[in-house]
């Protein structure tokens, strides 16, 4: 009887785990569908996840934090599912109203992941990857150590990816040009100094 009870308990746990994995796979597929709307970003999520994990390893983060970075790379722009194409793909500067719509996507993405407890540690990355060290970011204007480290990491690699990728409103910058831009942003206190230093080492190595 004890063996039967234990087996049933393990089967229930296995079923629950499978359901979680299926739900995570579904929401990741949804995020990739959002990415596919923008032909300029080709494979952006996978590249971002890889770069964030590489930087996390350089900073000696643990396995769970690396898992959070990998999932955050795929899910960080999930909230853009609610951003209309004319705004998402606009070749010129945003109006104030359009900027407000775009800036809502981190909150929307976090809310979409809220029902999945397995993504609890990923939700702060989704919400806060546009925050900046000096408090000038969004959606909550966090500054310094109030910004989760995983969100800081993903935010930094996301900016570098944006700089080096062609967008509807700009050509791609070279790696060297992008490094100089980030160095200038670091001087203006947009990034945590140690994080930026480690990232720039990776960038100069072409990694």
Buried (B, 14 or more C-beta within 10 A) or exposed (E): EEEEEEEEEEEEEEEEEEEBEEBBEEBBEBBBEBBEEBEEBEEBBBBBBBBBBBBBEBBEBEEEBBBBBBBBBBBBBBBBBEBEEEBBBBEEEBEEEBEEBBBBBBBBBBBBBEEBEBBEBBBBBBBBBBBBBEBEBBBBEBBEEEBBBBBBBBBBBBBBBBBBBEBEEEEBBEBEEBBEBBBEBBEEBBBBEEBBEBBBEBBEEEE
